Amino acid sequence: MTGVERCQIAIVGAGPVGTVLATLLAQAGQDVIIFEAGGDCAQDLRASTFHPSTLEMLDTIGITPMLLDRGLKAPVYHWRDRRSGEVIDFDLSEIADVTRYPFRIQCEQYHLSRALADGLEKHGNAQMRFGRRLLTFEQDDAGVDLAFETMTGIEKLRCDYLIGADGANSIVRKWLGIDFDGFTYQERFLTLSTQIELADYLPNLAYVNYVSDPDEWLVLLRVPSVWRVLVPTDAAMGDDYLRSDAMKSGIFKRLLGEDLDVSTQHRTLYRVHQRVAKSFGRGRVLLAGDAAHLNNPLGGFGMNSGVHDAFNLFDKLQTTIATGDRAPLELYDRQRRTVTHSFTQTQTIDNMAFIKGGAGEGHERRRQAMLALKADDDKRRAYLLRQAMFESLAQAREIA
Ligand SMILES: Cc1cc2nc3c(=O)[nH]c(=O)nc-3n(C[C@H](O)[C@H](O)[C@H](O)COP(=O)(O)OP(=O)(O)OC[C@H]3O[C@@H](n4cnc5c(N)ncnc54)[C@H](O)[C@@H]3O)c2cc1C
């Protein structure tokens, strides 16, 4: 295609995963362009937890100090039982010998994407292009031809490699014809955010709390700007009711035990999935982050595992670009897909079963298992390393 603009690597999607990968590539001297459908990086309240392993990785691109500065340090998190009031707490300070960040950082994910986009806009190797929606692409042995829709027309470009970091509904994954196997939870999740100080009403609250209950389990998360309250909703109820004042007042009355007029900053409904792409790429086109895998938010692993994809893919892409050998890209697929199944999917599905609680034997068995690992020094340490996502990284490195 003569006369068509060219670049080495095109990334679709300016979420956390696209911006992290673009920063790695630009800092390594590759020529990279991010194409984003929106007019800016998305500002919605989704991920809020950065795990220790992710903070270490992000330090290598110089962004962890910003997260430490803007975020809240949460060394301790709680599994709580809503009915009995039991609290099982875990303290990441216990793994301070293996990480310089023995805590989660609670910070809204858009701070990461926006700060990295700022850096990319100033970087000589990178460009950020907002208002470009990828429509279609076609690959051959030597490159990939892309077509984007803009406000005023169609833009075309040819690149050596295309990365789909375009989220849950990834058009890149769909054009590749890769199956996205798994399931969708029947109930949707409602997140409410409020500036009311929940800790004034609920004593001994951590910044991260998973509260189990068979009727209305909760996730209570502190981020610098607000408290976030996440609850499951009845599949039979309509959107208008779920976002109504009556719904909101009921949730806060049951939570705080008082009929307060709580004002909210956000009321957002999410459909939640457990899905993994059958392959994380084909030829010169690769998938990373939510484009490749989705999981429920219990444990805070979605964005973190996407950032882990970005670092793994960066390494492999570097080798492939330098040598022309595609084998490293196949290794990326094997390593990241394997740990997505063995860790992220398994752990989040377990977390969902636990938080749903219930009076049955299953819940009591899981509760006893958690109490047993809390009481055993070795098991507790192994659990903390797993939750901090060090174990899944080590597991991926073992896969040849
Ligand atoms: C309620 C909730 C809470 C969560 N909490 C956590 C948490 O605490 N910790 C955690 O790790 N994860 C959490 N997650 C998951 C996390 O938000 C996602 O895993 C993360 O945003 C994925 O990042 P991404 O960059 O892959 O995709 P996204 O953030 O979805 O970014 C994709 C980008 O691609 C753009 N795009 C899409 N299609 C096109 C196109 N055709 N052309 C151009 N651009 C396109 C979109 O506009 C978007 O900006 C949570 C999710 C939810 C719903």
The ligand as a MOL file (V3000), in Angstrom:
LIG
                    3D

  0  0  0     0  0            999 V3000
M  V30 BEGIN CTAB
M  V30 COUNTS 53 58 0 0 0
M  V30 BEGIN ATOM
M  V30 1 C -16.5540 -2.7080 39.0920 0
M  V30 2 C -15.1810 -3.1160 38.6520 0
M  V30 3 C -14.1300 -3.0840 39.5640 0
M  V30 4 C -12.8560 -3.4930 39.1850 0
M  V30 5 N -11.8390 -3.4660 40.1160 0
M  V30 6 C -10.6090 -3.9120 39.7780 0
M  V30 7 C -9.5190 -3.8570 40.7220 0
M  V30 8 O -9.6610 -3.3930 41.8560 0
M  V30 9 N -8.3040 -4.3180 40.3250 0
M  V30 10 C -8.0920 -4.8020 39.0640 0
M  V30 11 O -6.9660 -5.2280 38.7730 0
M  V30 12 N -9.0870 -4.8080 38.1310 0
M  V30 13 C -10.3440 -4.3720 38.4510 0
M  V30 14 N -11.3210 -4.3440 37.5120 0
M  V30 15 C -11.0190 -4.7360 36.1230 0
M  V30 16 C -10.3370 -3.6030 35.3490 0
M  V30 17 O -11.1180 -2.4400 35.3660 0
M  V30 18 C -10.0530 -4.0500 33.9210 0
M  V30 19 O -9.4400 -5.3260 33.9630 0
M  V30 20 C -9.1230 -3.0500 33.2060 0
M  V30 21 O -9.7600 -1.8260 32.9680 0
M  V30 22 C -8.6640 -3.6330 31.8610 0
M  V30 23 O -7.8330 -2.7150 31.2110 0
M  V30 24 P -7.6640 -2.7460 29.6420 0
M  V30 25 O -6.6860 -1.6730 29.3330 0
M  V30 26 O -7.4040 -4.1340 29.1830 0
M  V30 27 O -9.1070 -2.4090 29.0460 0
M  V30 28 P -10.0080 -1.1020 29.2410 0
M  V30 29 O -9.6690 -0.3840 30.4950 0
M  V30 30 O -11.4120 -1.5350 29.0350 0
M  V30 31 O -9.5430 -0.1670 28.0240 0
M  V30 32 C -9.8670 -0.4800 26.6890 0
M  V30 33 C -9.8520 0.8030 25.8620 0
M  V30 34 O -10.0350 0.4440 24.4890 0
M  V30 35 C -10.8760 1.3990 23.8660 0
M  V30 36 N -11.4900 0.7690 22.6770 0
M  V30 37 C -12.3780 -0.2590 22.6670 0
M  V30 38 N -12.6950 -0.5770 21.3750 0
M  V30 39 C -11.9690 0.2440 20.5700 0
M  V30 40 C -11.8540 0.4030 19.1530 0
M  V30 41 N -12.5510 -0.3750 18.2930 0
M  V30 42 N -11.0030 1.3420 18.6640 0
M  V30 43 C -10.2740 2.1370 19.5250 0
M  V30 44 N -10.3610 2.0370 20.8840 0
M  V30 45 C -11.1920 1.1070 21.3970 0
M  V30 46 C -11.8920 1.7500 24.9610 0
M  V30 47 O -12.4970 3.0110 24.7110 0
M  V30 48 C -11.0070 1.7410 26.2150 0
M  V30 49 O -10.4790 3.0240 26.4910 0
M  V30 50 C -12.6070 -3.9270 37.8480 0
M  V30 51 C -13.6560 -3.9220 36.9140 0
M  V30 52 C -14.9250 -3.5360 37.3080 0
M  V30 53 C -16.0300 -3.5590 36.2890 0
M  V30 END ATOM
M  V30 BEGIN BOND
M  V30 1 1 1 2
M  V30 2 1 2 3
M  V30 3 2 2 52
M  V30 4 2 3 4
M  V30 5 1 4 5
M  V30 6 1 4 50
M  V30 7 2 5 6
M  V30 8 1 6 7
M  V30 9 1 6 13
M  V30 10 2 7 8
M  V30 11 1 7 9
M  V30 12 1 9 10
M  V30 13 2 10 11
M  V30 14 1 10 12
M  V30 15 2 12 13
M  V30 16 1 13 14
M  V30 17 1 14 15
M  V30 18 1 14 50
M  V30 19 1 15 16
M  V30 20 1 16 17
M  V30 21 1 16 18
M  V30 22 1 18 19
M  V30 23 1 18 20
M  V30 24 1 20 21
M  V30 25 1 20 22
M  V30 26 1 22 23
M  V30 27 1 23 24
M  V30 28 2 24 25
M  V30 29 1 24 26
M  V30 30 1 24 27
M  V30 31 1 27 28
M  V30 32 2 28 29
M  V30 33 1 28 30
M  V30 34 1 28 31
M  V30 35 1 31 32
M  V30 36 1 32 33
M  V30 37 1 33 34
M  V30 38 1 33 48
M  V30 39 1 34 35
M  V30 40 1 35 36
M  V30 41 1 35 46
M  V30 42 1 36 37
M  V30 43 1 36 45
M  V30 44 2 37 38
M  V30 45 1 38 39
M  V30 46 1 39 40
M  V30 47 2 39 45
M  V30 48 1 40 41
M  V30 49 2 40 42
M  V30 50 1 42 43
M  V30 51 2 43 44
M  V30 52 1 44 45
M  V30 53 1 46 47
M  V30 54 1 46 48
M  V30 55 1 48 49
M  V30 56 2 50 51
M  V30 57 1 51 52
M  V30 58 1 52 53
M  V30 END BOND
M  V30 END CTAB
M  END
